[in-house]
Amino acid sequence: MLIEVGPARRPGIADTIYDRPLQKDDLQVDPNGGIALTIDASGIRDVKSHYRYRISFTAVEAGRIAGTIADAGGFA
C-alpha cells in the first residue's frame, strides 16, 4: 500500500509517507461490519517523526469500495 501526501490547494511535489504491503493486523472489523485501517507512517516534514493514522469506514462505505473494485474488474 502506498500513501503519498502533497499540497491540496497549490501545485507541488507529493512525498511518500508509507510504502509497504498491507498486513492483516492493519485492519480491524467492528461488530457492525465497519472496518478500520490503522498504520504507522512517517511525518510529512520530518521523516524521523512517526504518526499513527486511522481511517474508519462504515459497512456501507466498505461495500462501496469493494463494489468499485469489482466494477473495475479487480476481483477477478
C-alpha positions in Angstrom: 0.0 0.0 0.0 1.3 3.4 -0.9 0.3 6.7 0.8 1.5 10.0 -0.7 0.9 13.4 0.8 1.0 16.6 -1.2 -0.4 20.1 -1.2 -4.1 20.4 -1.7 -4.5 24.0 -2.8 -1.4 24.6 -4.9 0.8 22.6 -7.3 3.6 20.8 -5.5 5.5 17.6 -5.1 4.0 14.7 -3.2 6.0 12.9 -0.5 5.6 9.2 0.2 4.9 8.6 3.9 4.1 4.9 3.7 5.1 2.2 1.3 4.7 -1.5 2.3 2.3 -4.3 1.7 -0.9 -4.2 3.7 -0.8 -6.5 6.7 -3.7 -8.4 8.3 -3.0 -6.6 11.6 -3.5 -3.2 9.9 -7.3 -3.9 9.6 -9.9 -4.2 12.3 -13.5 -5.1 11.7 -16.1 -3.8 14.1 -19.3 -5.7 15.2 -21.4 -3.6 12.7 -19.3 -4.6 9.7 -17.3 -1.4 9.5 -13.6 -1.6 9.0 -10.7 0.5 10.3 -7.3 0.7 8.7 -4.5 1.7 11.1 -0.9 2.3 10.1 2.2 4.0 11.5 3.7 6.2 8.9 6.4 8.9 8.5 5.6 12.5 9.2 5.2 14.9 6.3 8.1 17.3 7.1 10.3 15.1 9.3 11.0 11.5 8.3 12.2 10.8 11.9 8.7 11.5 13.2 6.0 8.8 13.0 2.3 9.2 13.3 -0.5 6.7 13.7 -3.1 7.1 11.0 -6.6 5.6 11.4 -9.2 5.6 8.6 -12.6 4.2 9.6 -15.2 3.0 7.1 -18.8 2.1 7.8 -20.0 -1.2 6.4 -21.8 0.7 3.6 -18.6 2.6 2.7 -16.5 -0.6 2.7 -19.1 -2.1 0.4 -18.8 0.9 -1.9 -15.1 0.4 -2.1 -15.5 -3.3 -2.8 -18.1 -2.6 -5.4 -16.0 -0.1 -7.2 -13.1 -2.5 -7.4 -15.4 -5.3 -8.6 -16.9 -3.0 -11.2 -13.4 -2.2 -12.5 -12.8 -6.0 -12.8 -10.5 -6.1 -9.8 -11.8 -9.1 -8.0 -11.4 -11.5 -11.0 
